[in-house]
Amino acid sequence: MRLTTSLLAATALTFGLASASYAADLIIEEPEAPIGIVDVGDWNGAYIGASVGGAWGTQDGEYDDFWDYFDESYDLSGWLGGVQAGANFQMDSFVLGIEGDISWADISGDSSDISDDWVYTDVDWVGTLRARAGLAFDSILLYATAGVAFASVSQWVDDDWSGDTDTVTDTRFGWVAGVGAEALVTDNVSLKGEVLFHDLAATDTDFDNGVTYYDNSVSFTTFKVGVNFHF
């Protein structure tokens, strides 16, 4: 009887030790972070990048060729693509920065469907110098931005009364404001999307054929997507 009891106790002890040893050998692995967005974002430092997008806006003014004086306003649309560079300074989740960009553009429109006289506008290139302020949610940065805008604007007129044509190209200055979002996809590469409204200051434009375009103003909104490389 004692032998049987001893054998049962030894068997139970053996199974207990084996179970404990098996449990100790079990390794519970933490799931790996999904590939794509990095876990923690560090937005400090300088960056350069490139972007491309579309634009839509309005040309406004008062057309005067001595014989006629009337409103001459029409829509603009087109595309732009260029480069940008900037720097960020991060304090906890708050990010301050500055960015400059320059884009080659073809943002154009004309008044041919409004009057017999024809006015044509083309924004050849556009640049901005802006401050940025935003909140970082790890690898995601949401920001607002505002600053100075400048652009090369070409305008061509055809005076139906005289038949004369003329072109004026000048650099316009104004202001720009908008919002954007940026996401780090690696430690030093981010993707961005940005909407900016540009308002170039009104001016009076005198053409050599006797036409004056009063309060000649150009405004447009751009939507751009791009990539930045951080240092």
C-alpha positions in Angstrom: 0.0 0.0 0.0 2.8 2.4 0.9 4.6 1.4 -2.3 1.5 2.3 -4.4 1.1 5.6 -2.6 4.7 6.5 -3.2 4.5 5.6 -6.9 1.4 7.8 -7.3 3.1 10.7 -5.5 6.2 10.4 -7.6 4.1 10.3 -10.8 2.1 13.4 -9.8 5.4 15.2 -9.0 6.9 14.2 -12.3 3.9 15.5 -14.3 3.9 18.7 -12.2 7.5 19.4 -12.9 7.1 18.7 -16.6 4.1 21.1 -16.8 6.1 23.8 -15.0 9.1 23.3 -17.3 6.8 23.4 -20.4 5.2 26.6 -19.2 8.6 28.2 -18.5 9.6 27.4 -22.1 6.6 29.3 -23.6 7.6 32.7 -25.0 4.9 35.2 -25.6 6.1 37.5 -28.4 4.8 41.1 -28.7 3.1 41.8 -32.1 5.3 43.8 -34.4 4.3 47.3 -35.3 2.7 47.6 -38.7 5.0 48.6 -41.5 4.2 52.1 -42.8 3.7 55.0 -40.3 6.6 55.1 -37.8 5.6 54.8 -34.1 7.1 58.1 -32.8 7.6 61.3 -34.7 10.5 63.7 -34.3 9.8 66.8 -36.3 12.9 68.8 -35.2 15.3 69.9 -37.9 15.6 71.0 -41.6 14.0 69.5 -44.6 13.8 69.8 -48.4 11.3 68.3 -50.8 9.1 68.6 -53.9 5.4 68.9 -54.6 2.8 69.1 -57.4 -0.8 70.1 -57.6 -3.7 72.0 -59.1 -5.0 75.6 -58.8 -8.3 77.5 -59.3 -9.0 81.2 -58.8 -10.3 84.5 -60.2 -9.0 87.5 -62.2 -10.8 90.7 -61.2 -10.6 94.3 -62.6 -12.2 97.2 -64.4 -11.4 97.4 -68.1 -11.1 100.8 -69.7 -10.2 101.5 -73.4 -11.5 105.1 -73.5 -14.7 104.0 -75.4 -15.8 101.3 -72.9 -15.5 100.9 -69.1 -16.8 97.7 -67.6 -16.0 94.9 -65.2 -13.7 92.3 -66.6 -13.6 89.3 -64.3 -13.1 85.6 -65.2 -12.0 82.3 -63.8 -8.5 80.9 -63.6 -7.3 77.3 -63.4 -4.2 75.2 -64.0 -1.4 73.3 -62.4 1.9 73.9 -60.6 4.9 71.9 -59.4 8.1 72.8 -57.6 10.3 72.5 -54.6 10.2 73.6 -50.9 12.6 73.8 -48.0 12.1 74.6 -44.3 12.9 73.9 -40.7 10.9 72.8 -37.6 11.4 73.3 -33.9 9.4 70.9 -31.7 8.3 71.5 -28.1 6.5 68.4 -26.8 3.6 68.1 -29.3 3.8 71.8 -30.5 5.7 72.4 -33.7 6.8 75.8 -35.0 8.5 76.2 -38.4 9.3 78.3 -41.4 9.0 77.2 -45.1 9.8 78.7 -48.5 8.7 77.3 -51.8 8.8 78.1 -55.5 6.7 76.5 -58.2 6.6 76.6 -62.0 3.0 77.1 -63.0 0.4 77.5 -65.7 -2.6 79.0 -64.0 -4.6 80.8 -66.7 -7.9 82.1 -68.0 -9.4 84.6 -70.4 -12.4 86.9 -70.9 -13.3 85.8 -74.4 -16.7 84.7 -73.3 -17.5 88.0 -71.5 -16.9 90.8 -74.0 -15.7 91.6 -77.5 -12.4 92.8 -76.0 -10.2 90.0 -74.9 -8.0 89.8 -71.8 -5.8 86.8 -71.0 -4.0 86.1 -67.7 -1.3 83.5 -67.0 0.5 82.9 -63.7 3.9 81.7 -64.8 5.5 80.9 -61.4 4.5 81.4 -57.8 6.5 81.4 -54.5 5.8 81.8 -50.8 7.6 82.4 -47.6 5.5 81.2 -44.6 5.5 80.5 -40.9 4.0 77.2 -39.8 2.5 76.2 -36.4 0.9 72.9 -35.6 0.4 69.9 -33.4 2.2 66.6 -33.7 0.4 63.4 -32.9 3.4 61.1 -33.0 4.1 60.7 -36.7 1.2 62.9 -37.8 1.6 66.7 -38.0 -1.4 69.0 -38.5 -0.6 72.7 -39.1 -1.7 76.1 -40.2 0.5 78.4 -42.2 0.6 82.1 -43.4 3.0 84.5 -44.9 4.1 86.4 -48.1 3.2 85.3 -51.6 4.8 86.5 -54.9 4.2 85.5 -58.5 5.0 86.3 -62.1 1.8 87.3 -63.9 1.5 87.8 -67.7 -1.5 89.6 -69.2 -2.4 90.1 -72.8 -5.1 92.3 -74.2 -6.8 92.7 -77.5 -8.7 95.9 -78.0 -11.6 95.2 -80.3 -12.1 98.9 -81.1 -8.5 99.6 -82.3 -7.4 96.1 -83.1 -4.2 96.6 -81.1 -2.7 94.0 -78.8 -0.2 94.3 -76.0 1.3 92.1 -73.3 2.5 93.1 -69.8 4.5 90.8 -67.5 5.3 91.8 -63.9 6.0 90.3 -60.5 3.1 90.7 -58.0 3.2 90.4 -54.2 0.5 89.6 -51.7 -0.3 87.2 -48.9 -1.0 83.5 -48.5 -2.6 81.4 -45.8 -3.7 77.8 -45.5 -3.7 74.4 -43.7 -1.9 71.2 -44.2 -1.1 67.7 -42.9 2.1 65.8 -42.9 3.0 62.2 -42.0 6.4 60.6 -41.3 6.6 57.3 -43.2 10.2 56.6 -42.1 12.5 58.4 -39.7 13.5 61.0 -42.3 10.8 60.9 -45.1 7.4 62.4 -44.8 4.4 62.8 -47.2 2.3 66.0 -47.1 -0.9 67.5 -48.4 -1.5 71.3 -48.3 -4.2 73.8 -49.3 -3.1 77.5 -49.7 -5.1 80.6 -50.7 -3.0 83.3 -52.5 -4.2 86.9 -52.8 -1.9 89.1 -55.0 -2.4 92.8 -54.3 -4.5 94.8 -56.8 -2.7 97.2 -59.2 -3.6 99.4 -62.1 -2.0 98.1 -65.3 -1.4 100.4 -68.3 -1.1 98.7 -71.7 0.7 100.3 -74.7 -2.4 100.1 -76.8 -4.3 102.6 -74.6 -6.1 100.0 -72.4 -6.0 100.5 -68.6 -7.0 97.6 -66.4 -7.9 99.2 -63.0 -7.8 97.3 -59.7 -6.2 94.4 -61.5 -6.0 91.6 -59.0 -5.3 87.9 -59.1 -6.3 85.4 -56.4 -6.2 81.6 -56.4 -6.3 78.5 -54.3 -3.8 75.6 -54.7 -3.9 72.0 -53.5 -0.5 70.3 -53.5 0.8 66.9 -52.4 4.5 66.3 -51.9 7.4 64.5 -50.2 10.0 65.9 -47.7 13.4 64.6 -46.8 14.4 65.5 -43.2 17.9 66.0 -41.8 
